[in-house]
């Protein structure tokens, strides 16, 4: 919510507190002020001017020469705005003035004519174009006749204001309006609140003679009120009202629409103005929609309604979606003369369901969703018709035609006052507690050790004793609560075996040079089926019934597609070296039916592209490859204590490079895949050579790691033997290494592949793989005969199982 400092000062005296200080105090009291915006973007030297004469430029069709009174002096200014005319009061930047962006205005010549300054639009004064009234979006801004020529423009256009941007959460909905914010600030500063006191001048005509109200959904519409005003004059709002709307992030339209928006901002009560003559009847009926009933809303979109949607009708057809948006057929236009004003209370949950399904979140729907002050529904309507009388010369008919109760009783909470101290760890006296609650305008009555708190209707978030404790704590100031150590017996917290393993994974991945990524759990239907391996391929994609966007409408079945989006994002910004990992859930649905929740499975995924380290004068970074990722995973399995149970087997999968992909097996069961993205996919994504891995960490972390064993450092020399084996081209090094280990006995301590050769002296369909084998016994010195026996047995088994022969 955007809160104007100048507007807020009309309710609470804050003249001695700077906007920045006020923002800090509000934040400390529990409502975060996200930003402090200054309306003045650097404007200096801009004044109110009066155009005495406007004539065409002699040498330019689209330029005009204007004689402008800037406060005693009449100067010539060249202006190209299409709406400039004599008799207008405008914003004039005189020579020496400064506009946003540090733009300095100088005396200049345009097509041979002298221009002593510049006539400004609101955009040129730093106001967001989306907030400029539509009549002035393509030209200069014309000021009201009461603007005094020569005066500085900043105060007239509210450019001396500061706007606080409040983050309004459901538990702070009471501050989702200016009066609610004023109550909050008054409590924080311990000051009085000045509230508007609407006084309506009514005619002798009766509203009841003009309209009848019937509600057929009492459980969802506890109150519906209608007033009628006649003979309105539709015109632009006065400058003060436009200024407040612009500061609050709302574009001014006309006086009637602006009044309803103004009252919404001030009271937090949504109102809707219908063109009475276009309603089609003298009856308002509020009901649930008929299945597949349609209506066209103010945004000119046809809406398909369902039976759980609330609609306001003229007795036959809908004229508004209750609490969300009005209909185009009864919209207030420049031709409107009579208005029916709606001030109602609609069920927030019902409004939220409808607005979400239609993807039509409006200011009104958000207020209903967060909760209203029920007791303001009539005063808000009174305030609106008062302003219509003052600003639109409207004739206000006497009375309100309503259904339901306009007011409800305040809530009552009984509790021991000492509970405040027990929970907060303070030692406040009962007088201190009473003082804080009175600052919040809560009624309070103390009887011995108990207190009875009367909670205003504007505070629906306060309903239990713990809420009272929170209110006292935040107004007293959490920063003033002393820090103390807990007393008494306590239970030491600890991580589960699974949590420890997951934390170890994060630590290892970061130590290996990978940065953690957290991506959306939602993706597109197409991407949801990409890079899904093994049994997960048979799961069905789970579509959301109300996605936040078309790109985030399906629950993911793999982490890889979203990580590739991150690589693509970086690549588009010339950041080619990306090494990321993510631990997150995928969602696998064994059935296409939505009756059952999907199975959530936690996985680890990584993506590597570019170089493994930065190039410097000392060293040149090496491009990542398959073995970069494989080495990272082997290191991970080492620290998890399961390296000896994991194997890598060459494989092929859709979307993966057919020659650079392997399955990861844990105790013979597939748990993941590692490899390069298929070149065609890389080309589609416009990314460089990229390697990925994904594995089911649940299957690994749910296995108890074997107990650590320690061996003494060897005191006796080792014997190294190197062998070069010639094998068929399709025999993998991993297969050879497996045979070596299986038949190496306890004397074999290490096996390393150190050379791969194909070429001269080797048959075309063959390759040479060279291994280094290390033998030793920690308790004695080995003899050559002992090692040779084991070594020969290894060579014999290699020949029998793989056809390997020693290279000559």
C-alpha positions in Angstrom: 0.0 0.0 0.0 1.2 3.5 -0.9 0.7 6.0 1.9 1.1 9.7 1.2 3.0 11.5 4.0 1.1 14.7 3.3 -2.3 12.9 3.3 -1.4 11.0 6.5 -0.6 14.3 8.3 -4.3 15.3 7.9 -5.2 12.5 10.4 -2.2 12.5 12.7 0.2 15.3 13.7 3.5 14.0 12.2 5.0 17.4 11.4 8.0 16.8 13.8 8.9 13.4 12.3 10.7 12.9 9.0 9.3 10.4 6.6 12.4 8.2 7.0 12.1 8.2 10.8 8.4 7.4 10.5 9.1 4.6 8.1 11.5 3.1 10.6 9.1 3.3 13.5 6.3 1.7 11.5 8.6 -1.2 10.4 9.7 -1.8 14.0 6.0 -2.0 15.0 5.5 -4.9 12.7 4.4 -3.5 9.4 7.3 -3.4 7.0 7.9 -0.2 5.0 9.6 -1.5 1.9 10.5 1.8 0.2 10.3 5.5 0.8 9.5 7.3 -2.5 10.1 11.0 -3.0 7.5 12.5 -5.4 9.9 15.2 -6.4 12.4 13.6 -8.9 14.6 16.7 -9.0 12.2 19.4 -10.2 13.4 22.9 -9.5 12.3 26.3 -10.8 9.0 25.2 -12.3 6.1 27.7 -11.8 2.5 28.2 -12.7 2.1 30.1 -16.0 -0.8 31.6 -17.9 -0.9 31.4 -21.7 -2.2 34.8 -22.8 -1.9 34.1 -26.5 -1.1 31.0 -28.7 -0.3 31.3 -32.4 1.2 29.0 -35.0 4.9 29.0 -35.5 5.7 30.7 -38.9 8.1 28.0 -40.0 6.8 24.8 -38.3 3.4 23.2 -38.7 3.4 21.4 -35.4 4.8 24.1 -33.2 3.1 27.1 -31.5 4.4 30.4 -30.2 2.9 31.1 -26.7 3.0 34.3 -24.8 3.1 33.1 -21.2 2.7 35.1 -18.0 5.1 33.5 -15.4 4.3 35.8 -12.6 4.8 39.4 -13.6 6.8 38.7 -16.8 5.4 37.7 -20.1 7.7 35.5 -22.1 7.6 33.7 -25.4 7.8 29.9 -25.3 7.8 27.5 -28.3 5.5 24.5 -27.6 4.7 21.5 -29.7 1.9 20.0 -27.5 -1.2 19.3 -29.5 -3.5 20.5 -26.7 -1.8 23.9 -26.0 -4.2 26.8 -26.2 -4.7 30.4 -25.0 -6.3 30.8 -21.6 -4.7 27.8 -20.0 -2.7 27.6 -16.8 0.2 25.4 -17.2 3.5 24.2 -15.6 6.4 26.3 -17.0 10.1 25.5 -16.5 11.8 28.8 -16.8 15.5 29.1 -18.0 17.7 27.8 -15.2 15.0 25.3 -14.1 15.9 21.6 -13.5 13.7 18.6 -14.6 14.1 14.9 -13.6 17.3 13.3 -14.9 19.2 16.6 -14.1 17.8 18.1 -17.3 18.6 21.9 -17.2 16.3 24.3 -19.1 18.0 27.0 -21.1 16.9 29.9 -23.3 17.0 28.6 -26.9 15.8 29.0 -30.5 13.5 26.7 -32.3 13.2 27.2 -36.1 14.4 30.8 -35.7 12.0 31.7 -32.8 13.2 32.3 -29.2 11.9 30.0 -26.5 12.3 31.3 -22.9 11.6 28.0 -21.2 9.4 25.0 -21.5 5.7 24.2 -21.0 5.7 20.8 -19.2 3.7 17.6 -19.2 3.2 15.6 -16.0 5.6 13.0 -17.4 8.3 15.6 -17.8 7.8 16.5 -14.2 8.6 12.9 -13.2 5.1 11.5 -12.8 4.6 7.9 -14.0 2.8 7.9 -17.4 0.4 5.2 -16.1 -0.9 7.7 -13.5 -1.4 10.7 -15.8 -5.1 11.4 -16.6 -5.9 10.1 -20.0 -6.9 13.5 -21.3 -3.3 14.7 -20.8 -1.2 11.6 -21.7 -0.2 13.0 -25.1 0.2 16.7 -24.2 0.8 19.3 -21.6 -1.0 19.3 -18.2 -3.6 22.0 -17.8 -4.0 23.3 -14.3 -7.2 24.4 -12.5 -8.2 28.0 -12.7 -7.5 28.6 -9.0 -3.8 28.0 -9.5 -1.9 31.2 -8.8 0.3 32.4 -11.6 4.0 32.6 -10.6 3.7 30.1 -7.7 6.1 27.2 -7.4 4.5 24.1 -9.0 5.8 21.5 -6.5 3.3 22.1 -3.7 0.4 22.6 -6.2 1.1 19.2 -7.8 2.0 17.5 -4.5 5.6 17.0 -5.7 6.8 18.0 -2.2 5.2 14.8 -0.9 6.9 11.5 0.2 5.2 8.2 -0.2 5.7 5.2 2.2 5.2 1.8 0.6 3.8 -0.6 3.2 3.9 -4.4 2.8 0.4 -5.2 4.0 0.0 -8.9 5.0 -3.2 -10.6 6.1 -2.4 -9.9 9.8 -2.0 -6.2 9.1 -5.0 -5.6 6.9 -6.3 -3.1 9.4 -3.7 -0.7 8.0 -4.8 -1.3 4.4 -6.4 2.2 4.3 -5.5 5.7 5.4 -7.7 5.7 8.5 -6.3 2.3 9.6 -2.7 3.6 9.0 -3.6 6.7 10.9 -4.7 4.6 13.9 -1.5 2.6 13.6 0.8 5.7 13.5 -1.2 7.4 16.3 -0.6 4.3 18.5 3.1 4.1 17.7 3.6 7.9 18.4 1.0 8.0 21.2 -1.0 10.8 19.5 -4.6 11.7 18.7 -6.4 10.7 15.5 -8.4 13.2 13.5 -11.1 11.4 11.6 -13.4 12.7 8.8 -16.9 13.5 10.0 -19.2 13.2 6.9 -22.2 15.5 6.9 -24.6 14.8 4.1 -27.1 17.3 2.8 -30.1 15.3 1.5 -33.1 16.2 -0.6 -36.7 15.5 0.3 -36.8 12.6 -2.2 -36.4 9.1 -0.8 -34.0 6.4 -2.0 -36.6 3.8 -1.2 -38.8 5.3 -4.0 -36.0 4.6 -6.5 -34.6 1.2 -5.7 -35.4 -2.1 -4.0 -32.7 -4.4 -2.6 -33.0 -8.1 -2.3 -30.3 -10.5 -1.2 -30.6 -14.3 -1.9 -27.2 -15.2 -0.5 -27.4 -14.0 3.1 -24.5 -16.3 4.3 -22.1 -14.6 1.8 -23.6 -11.1 1.9 -24.1 -10.0 5.5 -24.9 -6.4 4.4 -25.8 -4.7 1.1 -26.7 -1.0 1.0 -27.7 1.3 -1.8 -27.9 5.1 -2.1 -29.1 7.2 -5.0 -27.7 10.5 -6.1 -29.2 12.5 -9.0 -28.2 15.3 -11.3 -24.5 14.7 -11.1 -22.1 16.6 -13.3 -19.3 14.4 -14.6 -16.1 16.4 -14.8 -12.4 16.1 -13.8 -11.7 16.0 -10.1 -10.2 18.9 -8.3 -6.4 19.0 -8.1 -6.2 18.0 -4.4 -8.1 14.8 -5.1 -6.1 14.0 -8.2 -2.9 14.5 -6.2 -3.9 12.1 -3.6 -4.9 9.4 -6.1 -1.6 9.8 -8.0 0.4 9.6 -4.8 -1.5 6.4 -4.0 -0.7 4.9 -7.4 -4.2 5.4 -9.0 -4.9 7.2 -12.2 -7.6 9.9 -12.0 -10.6 9.4 -14.3 -13.5 11.6 -13.4 -15.0 13.0 -10.3 -17.4 10.1 -9.6 -14.9 7.3 -10.2 -12.2 9.2 -8.3 -14.5 9.6 -5.3 -15.1 5.9 -5.0 -11.4 5.2 -5.3 -10.6 8.0 -2.8 -13.1 6.5 -0.2 -11.6 3.0 -0.8 -8.2 4.4 0.0 -9.4 6.4 3.0 -11.9 4.0 4.6 -10.8 0.7 3.1 -14.4 0.1 2.0 -14.9 -0.8 -1.6 -17.8 1.1 -3.3 -19.3 0.8 -6.7 -21.1 3.5 -8.7 -23.7 2.3 -11.2 -25.3 4.5 -13.9 -28.8 4.3 -12.5 -30.5 5.0 -15.8 -28.5 2.1 -17.5 -29.3 -0.5 -14.8 -32.4 -1.7 -16.6 -34.6 -1.8 -13.6 -35.3 -0.2 -10.2 -34.3 -3.4 -8.4 -31.0 -4.8 -7.1 -30.9 -8.6 -6.5 -27.7 -10.2 -5.1 -27.5 -13.9 -5.8 -25.2 -16.7 -6.9 -24.6 -16.9 -10.6 -26.3 -19.4 -12.8 -24.0 -22.1 -14.2 -22.4 -20.8 -17.5 -24.0 -17.4 -17.1 -22.0 -14.6 -18.8 -21.4 -10.9 -18.4 -19.1 -8.3 -19.8 -17.0 -6.5 -17.1 -15.6 -3.0 -17.2 -12.4 -4.2 -18.9 -14.6 -5.2 -21.9 -13.9 -8.9 -21.2 -16.8 -11.5 -21.3 -16.7 -13.6 -18.1 -18.0 -17.1 -17.8 -19.5 -17.5 -14.3 -20.1 -20.5 -12.1 -22.6 -21.2 -9.4 -20.3 -20.3 -6.5 -19.8 -16.8 -7.9 -21.7 -13.9 -6.3 -23.3 -11.5 -8.7 -25.2 -8.2 -8.4 -28.1 -8.2 -10.8 -30.9 -5.9 -11.9 -33.4 -8.7 -11.1 -32.6 -10.5 -14.3 -29.1 -10.2 -15.6 -25.8 -9.5 -13.8 -24.5 -6.0 -13.6 -21.5 -6.7 -11.5 -19.4 -9.5 -10.1 -19.8 -8.9 -6.4 -16.7 -7.6 -4.8 -14.6 -7.9 -7.9 -15.6 -5.7 -10.8 -18.7 -3.9 -12.2 -20.3 -4.5 -15.6 -19.7 -2.5 -18.7 -23.4 -2.1 -19.3 -23.9 0.1 -16.2 -20.6 1.9 -16.3 -20.4 5.6 -15.3 -19.8 7.7 -18.4 -19.6 11.4 -19.3 -23.4 11.1 -20.1 -24.3 9.8 -16.6 -26.7 11.9 -14.6 -28.1 9.6 -11.9 -26.1 7.1 -9.8 -26.8 4.2 -7.6 -24.0 3.8 -5.1 -23.3 0.3 -3.7 -21.7 -0.1 -0.3 -21.7 -3.7 0.8 -20.0 -6.5 2.7 -19.2 -9.6 0.7 -17.6 -12.8 2.0 -13.9 -12.6 1.5 -13.4 -16.3 0.8 -16.0 -16.2 -1.9 -14.6 -13.1 -3.5 -11.1 -14.6 -3.4 -12.2 -17.8 -5.2 -14.0 -15.9 -7.9 -11.2 -13.4 -8.5 -8.6 -16.1 -8.6 -10.5 -18.3 -11.0 -11.2 -15.4 -13.3 -7.6 -14.0 -12.8 -9.2 -10.7 -12.0 -7.6 -9.4 -8.9 -8.8 -5.8 -8.3 -8.3 -3.3 -5.5 -11.8 -4.1 -4.3 -11.3 -7.8 -4.2 -8.0 -7.5 -2.3 -9.8 -5.5 0.4 -12.6 -8.0 0.8 -10.1 -10.9 0.9 -8.0 -9.3 3.6 -11.0 -8.3 5.7 -13.0 -5.0 6.3 -14.1 -2.9 9.2 -17.8 -3.9 9.1 -18.8 -0.7 11.0 -17.4 1.6 8.2 -19.7 0.4 5.5 -22.3 3.1 6.1 -19.9 5.9 7.0 -17.9 5.2 3.8 -21.1 5.6 1.7 -21.9 8.8 3.7 -18.4 10.2 2.9 -18.8 9.3 -0.8 -22.2 11.0 -1.3 -21.0 14.0 0.6 -18.1 14.4 -1.8 -20.4 13.8 -4.8 -22.6 16.7 -3.5 -19.5 18.9 -3.1 -17.6 18.0 -6.2 -20.3 16.9 -8.7 -23.2 19.1 -7.6 -25.2 16.0 -6.9 -28.6 15.9 -5.2 -28.4 13.2 -2.5 -31.6 11.3 -1.9 -32.6 10.7 1.7 -32.0 7.3 3.3 -30.2 4.0 2.5 -32.0 1.0 1.1 -30.3 -2.0 2.7 -30.4 -5.7 3.5 -28.6 -7.1 6.6 -27.0 -5.5 9.6 -24.6 -2.6 9.0 -22.9 -2.8 12.3 -21.5 -5.6 14.5 -20.4 -5.7 18.1 -16.7 -5.5 19.0 -14.9 -8.6 20.1 -14.2 -9.4 23.7 -11.1 -11.1 25.1 -10.8 -12.0 28.7 -7.3 -13.0 30.0 -4.9 -12.6 32.9 -2.9 -9.4 32.3 0.2 -11.1 33.6 0.2 -13.4 30.6 1.7 -10.4 28.6 4.8 -10.5 30.8 5.0 -14.3 30.9 5.1 -14.6 27.1 7.2 -11.5 26.3 9.7 -12.0 29.2 9.0 -8.5 30.5 8.0 -6.9 33.8 5.4 -4.4 32.7 3.0 -3.0 35.2 -0.7 -3.3 34.6 -0.7 0.5 34.0 1.9 0.1 31.2 -0.2 -2.7 29.6 -3.4 -0.6 29.9 -1.6 2.4 28.4 -0.4 0.5 25.3 -3.9 -1.0 24.7 -5.5 2.4 25.1 -3.1 3.9 22.5 -4.4 1.2 20.1 -8.0 2.4 20.9 -8.9 -0.9 22.6 -11.3 -0.8 25.4 -9.8 -2.3 28.6 -11.1 -3.1 32.0 -8.9 -4.4 34.8 -10.3 -6.5 37.6 -7.6 -7.9 40.0 -5.4 -10.3 37.9 -7.8 -10.3 35.0 -8.5 -7.9 32.2 -11.3 -7.6 29.7 -10.3 -6.2 26.3 -12.8 -4.8 23.9 -11.3 -5.2 20.4 -12.5 -2.7 17.7 -14.3 -4.2 14.7 -11.5 -2.7 12.5 -9.1 -5.2 14.0 -10.4 -8.7 12.9 -6.9 -10.0 13.2 -7.1 -9.8 17.0 -9.2 -12.6 18.4 -7.3 -14.5 21.1 -5.2 -13.6 24.1 -2.0 -14.3 22.2 -3.0 -11.5 19.8 -3.2 -9.1 22.7 0.3 -10.1 23.8 1.6 -9.5 20.3 -0.1 -6.0 20.1 1.5 -5.0 23.4 4.9 -6.4 22.4 5.1 -4.6 19.0 3.9 -1.2 20.3 6.1 -1.5 23.4 8.9 -2.3 20.9 10.5 -5.7 20.4 13.9 -3.9 20.3 13.3 -3.0 24.0 12.7 -6.6 25.1 15.8 -7.6 27.0 17.8 -10.6 25.8 17.8 -13.5 28.3 18.8 -17.1 28.3 16.2 -19.7 28.7 15.8 -21.2 32.2 15.0 -24.7 33.4 15.3 -28.0 31.7 15.6 -28.1 27.9 16.0 -30.7 25.1 19.0 -30.3 22.9 18.0 -30.1 19.2 19.6 -32.3 16.7 19.4 -33.2 13.0 18.1 -36.5 11.8 20.4 -38.8 9.8 18.7 -37.7 6.6 19.0 -34.0 7.5 22.7 -34.4 8.3 23.3 -36.1 4.9 21.4 -33.3 3.0 23.5 -30.7 4.8 26.7 -32.6 3.9 25.6 -32.6 0.3 25.2 -28.8 0.3 28.5 -28.3 1.9 30.3 -30.6 -0.5 28.7 -29.1 -3.6 29.7 -25.6 -2.5 33.2 -26.7 -1.7 33.4 -28.2 -5.2 32.6 -24.8 -6.7 28.9 -25.1 -7.4 26.5 -22.4 -6.4 23.1 -23.3 -5.0 20.1 -22.5 -7.1 16.4 -22.4 -6.1 14.1 -22.6 -9.0 10.3 -22.7 -9.4 8.5 -25.9 -8.7 6.2 -25.0 -11.6 7.0 -25.2 -15.3 5.2 -25.7 -18.6 3.5 -28.9 -19.7 6.2 -29.4 -22.4 9.1 -29.0 -20.0 7.5 -31.2 -17.3 8.1 -34.2 -19.5 11.7 -33.4 -20.4 14.7 -35.1 -18.7 12.5 -37.6 -16.8 14.3 -40.9 -16.4 13.5 -44.5 -15.4 10.2 -45.2 -13.6 9.4 -41.5 -13.3 8.6 -41.4 -17.0 5.4 -43.2 -16.4 4.1 -40.5 -14.0 1.5 -38.0 -15.3 2.1 -34.2 -15.3 0.0 -32.5 -12.7 -1.7 -29.3 -14.0 -2.8 -26.5 -11.6 -6.4 -25.4 -11.9 -5.4 -21.8 -11.3 -1.8 -21.2 -12.4 -0.2 -17.8 -11.8 0.9 -17.8 -15.5 1.0 -20.0 -18.6 4.7 -20.7 -18.0 4.1 -21.9 -14.4 1.1 -24.1 -14.7 2.5 -27.7 -14.2 4.3 -29.3 -11.3 7.8 -30.3 -12.3 9.0 -33.9 -12.7 12.6 -33.1 -13.0 15.0 -30.3 -11.8 17.0 -30.2 -15.0 14.7 -28.1 -17.2 14.5 -25.2 -14.7 18.3 -25.3 -14.2 18.7 -25.1 -18.0 16.5 -22.0 -17.9 19.0 -20.4 -15.5 21.9 -21.3 -17.8 20.0 -19.8 -20.7 19.4 -16.6 -18.7 23.1 -16.3 -17.9 24.2 -17.1 -21.4 22.0 -14.4 -22.8 23.9 -11.9 -20.6 27.4 -13.1 -21.7 27.9 -15.1 -18.5 29.1 -18.4 -20.0 30.7 -20.1 -17.0 27.8 -21.5 -14.9 28.1 -24.2 -12.2 25.0 -24.7 -10.2 23.3 -27.4 -8.1 19.8 -27.6 -6.6 18.2 -29.9 -4.0 14.4 -29.8 -4.5 11.3 -31.8 -4.8 9.8 -33.2 -7.9 6.1 -34.2 -8.1 5.2 -37.6 -9.6 1.6 -38.5 -10.0 0.9 -42.2 -10.7 -2.6 -41.4 -11.9 -4.1 -38.7 -14.2 -6.9 -38.2 -11.6 -6.5 -35.1 -9.4 -8.2 -36.9 -6.5 -4.8 -38.1 -5.1 -1.9 -35.9 -4.2 1.3 -36.5 -6.1 4.3 -38.3 -4.6 7.0 -35.8 -3.7 10.6 -37.0 -4.2 13.7 -35.0 -3.3 16.4 -34.9 -5.9 19.8 -33.4 -6.4 20.6 -31.9 -9.7 23.5 -30.0 -11.1 24.4 -28.1 -14.3 27.9 -27.3 -15.6 28.9 -25.2 -18.6 31.8 -23.1 -19.7 35.2 -23.4 -17.8 35.8 -25.0 -14.4 37.8 -22.0 -13.2 38.6 -18.4 -14.2 41.4 -17.9 -16.7 44.3 -15.8 -15.3 47.9 -15.1 -16.1 48.8 -18.0 -13.9 46.5 -20.7 -15.4 44.1 -21.2 -18.2 40.6 -22.4 -17.2 39.7 -25.8 -18.6 36.3 -26.5 -20.2 34.0 -28.7 -18.1 33.3 -32.1 -19.5 31.7 -35.4 -18.5 34.4 -36.3 -16.1 34.1 -32.9 -14.3 30.6 -33.9 -13.3 31.5 -37.5 -12.6 34.4 -36.5 -10.4 32.1 -34.2 -8.4 29.7 -37.0 -7.8 32.4 -39.5 -6.9 33.7 -37.0 -4.3 30.1 -36.7 -3.0 29.7 -40.4 -2.7 33.0 -40.6 -0.9 31.9 -38.2 1.8 28.6 -40.0 2.1 30.5 -43.3 2.6 28.8 -45.1 -0.3 31.4 -44.8 -3.1 32.0 -48.6 -3.3 28.2 -49.2 -3.9 27.9 -46.7 -6.8 28.8 -47.5 -10.5 28.4 -45.6 -13.7 27.1 -47.4 -16.8 27.0 -45.9 -20.2 23.4 -45.3 -21.4 21.1 -43.3 -23.8 18.2 -41.1 -22.8 16.0 -38.7 -24.7 17.5 -35.2 -24.7 20.9 -36.5 -23.7 24.1 -36.9 -25.8 24.1 -40.6 -26.9 27.9 -41.1 -26.4 28.4 -38.9 -23.3 25.7 -40.1 -20.9 25.7 -42.7 -18.1 23.3 -44.1 -15.6 24.2 -43.9 -11.9 23.6 -47.2 -10.2 23.4 -47.6 -6.4 23.8 -51.2 -5.3 22.7 -52.1 -8.9 19.6 -49.9 -8.9 19.4 -46.8 -11.1 19.2 -43.7 -9.0 20.2 -41.0 -11.6 21.8 -39.9 -14.8 24.8 -37.8 -15.7 25.8 -36.6 -19.1 25.8 -33.9 -21.8 22.7 -32.2 -23.1 22.0 -33.3 -26.7 23.5 -30.8 -29.2 20.1 -30.3 -30.8 18.6 -29.3 -27.5 21.6 -27.0 -26.8 21.0 -25.3 -30.1 17.3 -24.8 -29.4 18.2 -23.2 -26.1 21.0 -21.3 -27.6 23.5 -22.4 -24.9 27.0 -23.8 -25.1 28.1 -27.4 -24.3 26.4 -28.2 -21.1 26.6 -31.2 -18.7 23.9 -32.1 -16.2 23.3 -34.7 -13.5 20.3 -35.6 -11.4 19.9 -38.3 -8.8 17.5 -39.5 -6.2 19.2 -38.6 -3.0 16.5 -40.2 -0.9 17.6 -43.6 -1.9 21.1 -42.8 -0.9 20.5 -40.9 2.3 18.0 -43.4 3.6 20.7 -46.1 3.6 22.9 -46.3 6.7 26.5 -45.6 5.8 29.0 -48.3 6.9 31.0 -47.6 10.0 34.3 -45.9 9.4 37.3 -48.1 9.5 40.9 -46.9 10.0 44.1 -48.5 8.7 47.6 -47.8 10.0 49.9 -45.9 7.6 52.0 -48.4 5.6 55.5 -48.9 7.0 56.6 -51.1 4.1 57.2 -50.3 0.4 54.6 -50.8 -2.2 55.1 -52.5 -5.6 53.6 -50.8 -8.7 52.8 -52.7 -11.9 51.6 -51.0 -15.1 49.7 -52.9 -17.7 48.5 -51.8 -21.2 45.6 -53.8 -22.4 44.3 -54.0 -26.0 40.5 -54.5 -26.1 37.6 -54.1 -28.5 36.6 -50.5 -28.9 33.2 -51.1 -27.1 34.8 -52.4 -23.9 34.7 -49.7 -21.2 37.5 -48.8 -18.9 35.0 -49.3 -16.0 34.4 -52.9 -16.9 38.2 -53.6 -17.0 38.6 -51.9 -13.6 35.8 -53.9 -12.1 37.5 -57.2 -13.2 40.8 -56.0 -11.8 39.3 -55.2 -8.4 37.4 -58.5 -8.3 40.5 -60.6 -8.7 43.1 -58.5 -7.1 43.0 -60.0 -3.6 43.6 -57.9 -0.5 47.1 -57.0 -1.7 45.7 -54.7 -4.4 45.2 -51.2 -2.9 44.8 -48.9 -5.9 43.9 -49.0 -9.6 44.2 -45.9 -11.9 43.7 -45.5 -15.6 46.5 -43.3 -17.0 46.4 -43.7 -20.8 44.0 -44.4 -23.6 45.4 -44.9 -27.1 44.0 -45.5 -30.6 46.0 -45.2 -33.7 49.2 -46.6 -35.3 50.1 -50.2 -34.3 46.5 -50.7 -33.0 43.8 -52.3 -35.1 41.0 -50.0 -36.2 38.4 -51.7 -34.0 40.7 -51.9 -31.0 42.0 -49.5 -28.3 44.7 -49.6 -25.7 44.0 -48.8 -22.0 46.9 -48.5 -19.6 46.4 -49.0 -15.8 48.7 -48.5 -12.9 48.2 -51.1 -10.1 49.6 -50.6 -6.6 50.2 -53.6 -4.2 51.2 -53.5 -0.6 50.7 -55.1 2.8 50.8 -52.8 5.8 52.4 -55.5 8.0 55.3 -56.8 5.8 57.3 -56.4 2.6 55.9 -58.2 -0.4 57.9 -60.4 -2.6 57.9 -60.3 -6.4 56.5 -63.8 -6.5 53.5 -63.0 -4.4 52.7 -59.9 -6.5 53.2 -61.8 -9.7 50.8 -64.6 -8.7 48.0 -62.0 -8.1 49.0 -60.0 -11.2 48.9 -63.0 -13.5 45.6 -64.1 -12.2 44.2 -60.6 -13.0 45.6 -60.8 -16.5 44.1 -64.2 -17.0 40.6 -63.1 -15.8 40.8 -60.0 -18.0 41.4 -62.1 -21.1 38.7 -64.6 -20.2 36.0 -62.1 -19.4 36.8 -59.2 -21.8 39.2 -60.5 -24.4 41.9 -58.2 -23.2 45.5 -58.9 -24.2 48.7 -57.2 -23.2 49.9 -54.7 -25.7 53.1 -55.9 -27.3 
